[in-house]
Amino acid sequence: MTANEIRDSFKHFFESKSHAIVPSAPMVVKDDPTLMFTNAGMNQWKDVILGTKEPDPRRRADSQKCLRVSGKHNDLEEVGHDTYHHTMFEMLGNWSFGDYFKEDAIDYAWEYLVDVLHLDPESLYVTVFEGSTEENIPRDDEAAKYWAKHVPANRIINGNKHDNFWEMGDTGPCGPCSEIHYDSRSAEEKAKVSGRDLVNQDDPQVIEIWNIVFMQFNRKSDGSLEPLAMNVIDTGMGFERLVRTLQGKNSNYDTDVFQPIIREIEVHSGKKYGFTSPSGKGGEGTTEQEKVDIAMRVIADHLRAVAFSIADGQLPGNAKAGYVIRRILRRAVRYAYTFLDQHSAFIYKLIPILVQEMGAAYPELPAQQELISRVMKEEEDSFLRTLEKGIQLLNGDMEQLRAAGKTQLDGVSAFRLFDTYGFPLDLTELICRENGFTVDEDGFNVEMEKQKARARNAAAVENGDWVEVREGEQEFVGYDYTEYSCHILRYRKVTQKKNSFYEVVLDFTPFYGEMGGQVGDQGVLANDAETIQIVDTKRENSQSIHIIKQLPKDPSAEFTAQVNVELRNASASNHSATHLLDYALKQVLGDHVEQKGSYVSADTLRFDFAHFQKVTDEELREVERLVNKMIREDYPLDEHRDTPMEEAKEMGAIALFGEKYGDKVRVVRFGPSCEFCGGIHVKSTGHIGLFKILTESSVAAGVRRIEAMTGKNCEEVFYNLEDTLKYIKSVFNNAKDLKVAIAKYIEENTAMKKEIEGFRSQAVDRTAKSLVERAQIINGVHVVKAVLPTDPASAKDIVFKVREQISETLVCVLGSVHSGKPMLSVMLSDDMVNEHGLNAGNMVCEAAKLIQGGGGGQPHYAQAGGKNADGLSVAVDKVIELANI
């Protein structure tokens, strides 16, 4: 079976078991502040597992795109060096929310692996949780009993808490799990050592392929466990490992998941893949062929991670998720540069083969192919320039080491190369080793730990347990109301960077939680006893989380939740304007325009979109006119809530790549503009008032950004323009035709500048001639010196004019004062430099000390400025003294 056939077979099997086949959620997480990337299949179901959303349907299956490169699940440095770690990977999963549990989950897994895929049952081993006395959790005898229907007791293995108790983080849903391992060794190897002894021992041929999590607990902040409201089956089968097992390969990279990409790398690099397994982590003892193979595996893996991230809307950048993607791509570029001799952009050339292999399963890839290619090429080009700068810096460091007779680069310098130029330690060590130097690895590690500690401290968030005030689920009423009676369902204390605040969940809330680029509402919780400020509203697990600085005196009391209507309306105007802008851009620039992000608040409207060249002023004006026309048309908000996905598509609603949509969506239409959207909008476009584009710029290759204003903010802009125009008119004596007056002024000013420049040039000529006539000859050398009140440009021209008239044996020094600041200008003839060894730069630096300044320049000409004009005459004489005539 091919990889694509295996993926399809998994979906078909669970569809036959009454599971709804759902699409993969985006790999980049946009509506969960606790995650940057989807790193497990369960991420998109957190709200269901936590009980904040009803599970419908209760059985689901999917192939989920995942990325693990940071935090608890960090495999980045393993990628490419072994046979099975990846950054981006696919997780095949089947789910049960309060439906079937351990027995059915185990039976389905066995049926699929053995009866459908025909894996050798004698090569399968399973693990169950051995229990924990400290947590008072017994061994999972229930799971062991169900496994005993399929495998003998000697292949049911107890696993410890590390391997067989699954939890995503320090708090939250968790439970025992049961892993399925496959022994792919030869019969001879199996005869020597039992596979049972190699389970969870990092043997590359005895690997875990499926993990069935029996989620039944919630971990609280004090470490204690409480039962979840419903039992959940959460399974994850590593797609790449399963393909490897079925295709009888020794490495994930030897399967048809990666081999087409690796063959394309061979074509573009001229290197051959040797199917080696690394012997030394790419360091000592690693052969040249192993290094080439490692590089190809790294590139093949990282290509997928970066391409899928860009397709899901995350561009490389300098912060948060963007920085992670940039780091992955730069790691791939570095391996291509060092081991495949690729010193120009290379990885973006592999995108066509990736699209060919995975585009059918993930249509976002072919749809975004041009954007992905442009962004990756620009990033590669940029980092290669950075690499060259880093190499120059390292060469300078090594020159200093040679001069000092040292043989080791210090850890601080090595870390600077890593932190600023993306040089991993092994690259620095490689270059140093080739030049006969070592690197202080311990010192590097000290600096790395300091940085990690800084990052941990900056990101440290301490969440208290939720305090339940009353039972119930939240209902959002903000589309229809800005004020509503409510009660607090639960709250918790949060401490971040030594600042504490409270997160509150209400039963009914008109407050919109930040999502989709629109900021969260502000306002108050009020009753007769008190008024509590809501400073922000976030979105987490499909709920509005209200941020308050202090708890109410009586959290169980009834309140009125009141949104700040002025801020809400201004934000809604900007949000609705982005919909009109999106439509107008498509009309003016073409259907290729695709929204790539937005940010709207009461004061800000920012809209990013895919377009491959600068938008002209004429095009921007046309877009602006079209948006304002739609505002004047006063199209009413045509809103369709809980619309089935297919029906929404038939309405022509535009969905965004990288966004997660459920079976039912909200559709927002303003006249011809029709989009999927869950945000807050104006009641009709006329409420926007006015739309004005402020700037258009580049964000990344193929992505442009428009910043604009609406409504009242536009009024202020126009008032400022009006005031500025009135002032300019007053400057030009209130001329009737301001354009003509300004043009005449510029013309006259240009003519006067030319005239003044002519006078200045004549003055320079006269001064230079006078200085030449007064030149002294000392020991056969023409000495010209003077102190004059002139500007720096004229001083420079004067000494060059003197040199034109005295081309040999010349030492000329001119002291000048302009606006109270002294300056020295030194000019030497070529023979005084070449035959007498004088250097104007050195001389002026020494003399400038007398005017409390400094400077420098070339051997024949140099200048220096200072602060003390009183010392100028002495400084001029000092230059003559240094000439040693």
Secondary structure, 3 states (H helix, E strand, C coil): CCHHHHHHHHHHHHHHCCCEECCCCCCECCCCCCCCECCCHHHHHHHHHCCCCCCCCCEEEEEEEEECEECCEECHHHCCCCCCCCCEEEEEEEEEECCCCHHHHHHHHHHHHHHHCCCCHHHEEEEEECCECCCCECCCHHHHHHHCCCCCHHHEEEECHHHHEEECCCCEEEEEEEEEEEECCCHHHHHHCCHHHHCCCCCCCEEEEEEEEEEEEEECCCCCEEEEEEEEEEEEEEHHHHHHHHCCCCCHHHCCCCHHHHHHHHHHHCCCCCCCCCCCCCCCCCCHHHHHHHHHHHHHHHHHHHHHHHHCCCCCCCCHHHHHHHHHHHHHHHHHHHHCCCCCCCHHHHHHHHHHHHCCCCCHHHHCHHHHHHHHHHHHHHHHHHHHHHHHHHHHHHHHHHHHCCCEECHHHHHHHHHHHCCCHHHHHHHHHHCCCEECHHHHHHHHHHHHHHHHHHHCEEECCCEECCCCCCEECCCCCCEEEECEEEEEEEEECCEEEEEEEECEECCCCCECCECCCCEEEECCCCEEEEEEEEEECCEEEEEECCCCCCCCCCEEEEECHHHHHHHHHHHHHHHHHHHHHHHHHCCCCCEEEEEECCCCEEEEEECCCCCCHHHHHHHHHHHHHHHHCCCECEEEEEEEHHHHHHCCCECCCCCCCCCEEEEEEECCEEEECCCCCCCEHHHHCCEEEEEEEEEECCEEEEEEEEHHHHHHHHHHHHHHHHHHHHHCCCCCCHHHHHHHHHHHHHHHHHHHHHHHHHHHHHHHHHHHHCCEEECCEEEEEEEECCCHHHHHHHHHHHHHHCCCCEEEEEEEEECCEEEEEEEECHHHHHCCCCCHHHHHHHHHHHHCCEEEECCCEEEEECCCHHHHHHHHHHHHHHHCC
